[in-house]
Amino acid sequence: MIKKLSIRARLTALSILALTTCCIGLTTILNLSAYHMADVIEAIPITPAYEVSKDATAIEQAPLLSRTTTTPSEGSQIARTRFLYQSIIYMVLIVTIGGGLTYYITGKALMPLRVLSHQMKNRTVHNLSEDLPVPEIHDEIADLTVSFNQMSSKLEEAFAMQKRFSQSAAHELRTPLTVLRTKVDVFKKKKEHTSEEYDNLLSVITTHTNRLSELVKDLLDLTNMDDLDYDEQIELNALLQDVVEELIPLTKEKNITINVNGTSKSIAGNKSLLHRAFYNLVENAIKYNTENGTVDICIGDSADHAVVTIADTGIGIPKELEELIFEPFFRVDKSRSRQIGGAGLGLSTVKTIIEKHNGVVSVSENETAGSRFTIQL
């Protein structure tokens, strides 16, 4: 029942409870003190006064106290009862006034919170990017408003990323399916076909089927990394040397030189995943490099983490696109990427793998030319 009440009602109820407790305690103490004082007064002996007559020789004892029908004990009891009733009336009056003032004051104090709640309720996908006005008074309401604006900004980025992902995924899946359907339709229009036409059709079907299979496999790999172990001890220098050895045939096409240097560093993680991440980075550094270019791989350490940099002398990445290249299906140059191959999931996979190892991957412009990828593990 209490949980269904508003904050204003809860604060008022708690204030009334506190006031009632204090007033009951104060009333009880005052009544006990009053009763004790009355008992002390009644216990004091009273010496009657004497009247001196005109005749100095005759002194007549005559008490001046008048005799009434009400005894002192009865009068004291009446006063006690009256005091008790008045105390209770005043207590109820104070609690009522205090509760009303508390309800009014809390309503004024919580007004900014109600305004903020109303503004939050009016947020939709269309106006989510608009920041709420932050109150000038730097109180908890202002902090809550700033936190909501930051959350809205992150949600806006997530929605935009999801939209780009859906569009890119649909495009990647639609392209090979469209090619396959077109080839089959053209093939079906002819009644007779040569063996060369059959071979050509099978080649196209095989190529695009493999492409679809690789795309589905990459998407599944992005979502199945949580079930793996990340406690292997991995020597980064040896791992990178293995990656370079596997990519040596690819370097011969453009006469690319790969240099690996730096300190020997051992980390904990999943060797297969890290191999795949570094393989993708070095492979991209070779594919998008220039003729007779170089790829410099450096292993170092900083504080409590290892740092691996992969710098190439290739075509580079525009500054405004550096934040987007790690999104799924994103390509800097779509036409060039299509010729080279791939589904645009390589760097997205790299980022996911590095984050699974509590690491960070970033990209910047190389000092000479090309790009520099920095991985902290």
N, C-alpha and C positions, 0 to 999 in steps of 0.2 A: 504493500500500500504506500509506504513512504517513498519507494523508488519511483512511483508514478507521479509524485508531486514535482512541481517546478522548483528551481533553485530558490526563487523568491519565497515560495511557500515553506520550503525547508528551513531557510534562514529565519523566517518569522517564527516557525514552530520551535526551533531551537532557542531563539531569544526568549520566547514566552516561557519555555521550560526553565531556562536559566533564571529569569526574573521571578517565576513562581517559587523555585527552590530557594532563592535568596530571600524573597519576602516571607515565606513560611518560616525560614530559619530566624530572620530578624524579628518577626511577630512572636515566635515562641520565646526567644530570648527576652524581649521586652515584657511579655506577660509574666514570665518567671521572675524577672527583676521587680516588676510592679507588685506581684504577690508577696515577695520576700520583704519589700519595703513596707507594705501594709502590715505584715505580721510584726515587724520590728516596732512600728508606730503604736500598734495596739498593746504591745508588751510593756511600754513605758508607763510607770505609775504616775497618776495625776493627783497632786495635792490640792484639796479644795480651798478656796479663799474664804476669809472670815470678814464679817461686817462689824465695824466698831460703832457702838451706839453713842448717843450724846452723853450718856452717863459714863464717864471714864471709869467708874468703879465697877460698872456692870458690863462685862464683855460677853456678848451673846454669840455663840457659835452658830453661824448661819451660812451654809454652803451656797455659793452663788450659782452653781451649775443647775440649770433647769432640768427637771425630769420630763422626759418625753416618752412617748409610747414605743419609739424605735430605739432598740439597744444599739451600742456602737458596733457590735459584731454584725448585725443585720445591715447597717449602713455600709460597712466595709465590703460586705458581700455584694451589695447592689453596685457599688463603685467598680468592683472587680469585673462583674459581668458586663457592665456598660463598657469598660475599657477593652474587654475581649471582643465584643461585637464591633466596636469602632475600629479596632485593629484589623479585623477581618475585612470590614468594608473598605478601609483604606488600602489594604493589600490587594483586593480584587480591582480596585480603581487604578492602582499603580500598574498592575499587570496588564490591564486592558489598555491603558494609555501607552505603556511601553511597547506592547505588541503592535498597536496601530502605528506608532512612530517608526518601529522597526520595519513594518511592511512598507511604509511610505519611503523611508530612506533607502531600503534595499531596492525598491523599484527605480528610484533615481540612479542608484549606483549601477544597476544592471541594465540600464537603458542602452548604453553602447553595445552590450552583448546581444541584446535583442535586435538592434539595428544590424549588427554583423551577421547574426543568424538569418535575418531576412535577405541580406545581400547574398549570402551563400546559397540560399534556396533558389534564388533567381539565376544562378549560374547554369549555363548550358554549354554544349560543345561549341556553339557559335561565339559566345562571349567569354570563353574560358581564358583566353589570352589577355584579357583586360584585368589589370591589377585593381584590387580594392583599395580605396583611400585609407591610408594609415593615420590613426588619430595623432594629433600633435603631442598629447600627453603620453609619455613613454611608460605605459603601464602594461599589465598582463594582456589587455585587449589589443594593444598595439603589437605586442609580441605574437599573439595569436593571428592577427591580420597578416603580419609579415610571413609567418609560417604557412598560412593558407595561400598567399601569393606565390611563395616558392613551390609549394606542392602543385598549384595550378600550372606553373611554368613547366614543371617536370612532366605533368600529365599531357600538356600540350605537345611537348617534344615526343612523348611516347605515342600519342595519337598520330602525329605526323610521321614518325618512324613506321608505325604499323600500316599507315596508308601507303607509304612508299614500298614497304615490304610486300603488301598484297598486290600492288600494281606490278612490281618487278617479278614476283613469283608467277603471276598470271601471264606476264609477257614471256618469261622463260619457258613456261610449260606450253604456251600457245604456239610459239614459233616452230618447234620441231613437229608438233602435231599437225600444224598447217602444212608444213612441207610434206609430211608423210601422206596426208589426205590428198594434196594436189598431185603428187607423184602417182598415187594409186588411181585417182580419177583419170589422169591422162593415160595411164597404162591400160585402163579398162576400155577406153574409147576405141582402141585398135583391136581388131579381131585376131590378128596374127602378129607374133613378136619373134624377134631374133634372140639368139642366146646372149648376145651382147646387151640387149635391152633388159633381159632377165637379170643378168649380172649387175647392171647399173642400178636396177630397182632394188635388188637385194643389198647392194652396197649402201644405198641411201637409207634403207630401212635399218640396217645394222648400225650405221653411224648415228642416226637420230635416236634409235632405241637405246644405245649405249649412253648417249647424252642424257636422256631422260632418267636412266638408271643411276647415273652418277649424281644427277641433281637430287633425286629422291634419297640416295645414300648420304649425301652431304647434309640434307635437311634432317635426316634421322640422327646423324652423328651429333648435330648441334643440340639435340634434346636428350641424348643418352649418356652424357658425361658424368652424371651424378652417381651412377652405379659403379664407378671405377675406383681403384685404390690410388692414393696419392702419397704413399709413404716410402717409395723407393729412393735409395741414395743414388743420385745421378751426377756424374762428372761432366760438367758443361763442356770442357775442352774436348773430351773424347766424343761427346754427342755431336758437337758442331763439326768435328773432323769427319765423322761418319756421314753427316748430311752433305758436306762438300764433296766427299768421294762419290756419293751417288749422283751428284749433279755435274760431275766433270764432263760427261758426254754432251750435256747441254751447253757448256761454256765454249765448246769448240766451234759452234756455229757462228759465233760473233767474236771469237778469240778473246773471251773475257778472262781476266785474271782475278783469282780469289785469294785474299790474304787473311789468315787467322792468327791473331796474336792476343796476348794478355795473360793474366794470372790464371792458375788452376783453381777452380771453384766447384765445390760439391754442394748440391741442394737436395731437398726432399721433394718428391713429386711423382708423376706418372711418366715414365720414360717414353712410352709410345706416343702420348699426346704431345709432349714437348718436342719430340722428334718431328711430328707432323707440323707443329707451329713453326719451328725454325726452318723446316723444309719449304713451307709455303713462302716465308719471307725471303729466303735466299733464292728460291726459284723465281719470285717476282723481280728481285734485284737483277737477275740474269736476263729474264725475258724482256724487261723494259729498259735495258741498258743500251748503250750505243756501241758501235763497232770499236773493238780494242779497248773497251772500258774496263773498270775495276770494281770489285766488291770487297770492301774492308770490313772484317768481322773482328770486334774487339771485346774481350771479356775482362771485366773489372769488378770492383766491389765498392760499396758506399754504405757506411754504418753497418746495419745488420742485414743487408740484402745484396744480391748479385746484380750486376748491370751488364747487359749485352747490347752492343750497338751494331747495326748492320747498315752500312753506308754504301751507296752506289753512285755511279756517274751517269745515270740514265736521264730520262726525259723529265723527271721530277713530278711533283704534285702541286697544283695551284693552292695558294694559301687559304682561300675561301672554301676549299673542298677537303681540307685535312681532317675536319671533324666528321665528315660523312663517309670516308672511305672504309670505315669499319662496320658500316651497315650492310645487311645482307643484300646481295644482288647489285650493290652500287658499283659503277664503273666510272673512272675519270674520263676515258676516251672509249665510248661504246664500240665504235667501228674498229679501232685497233685491238680492243680486248676480244672482239668477236673473231678476228683473224687469228689471234694467238690461241684462243680457246679458253675454257673455263666458264663457270656459271656465276662468277662474282661473289662466291661464298668463302673464298680463301682467307681474306683479312678478317671477315666476321668470325670465322672459325678460330683464327689466331687469337683474337681478342677474348673469345669465350674460354679458350684453353688457358691463356695467361691469367684471366680472372679466377678460374677454378684453382689456380695455384696461388691465390692471394697476391697476384702481381699486377703490374700496370704496363700497358704498351702505348706508345705515343709516336708520332711522326713529326718531323721538322725538315726544313730545307738543308741540304748538305752544304758545307762551306764552299766547295768548288762548284759542283753541279749535282743534280739528281736529288735523292731523298735519303733521309737518315731515320731509321727506326730504332727506338730505344725501348728495351724491355727490362723492367725491374722485377726481380723474383725474390 
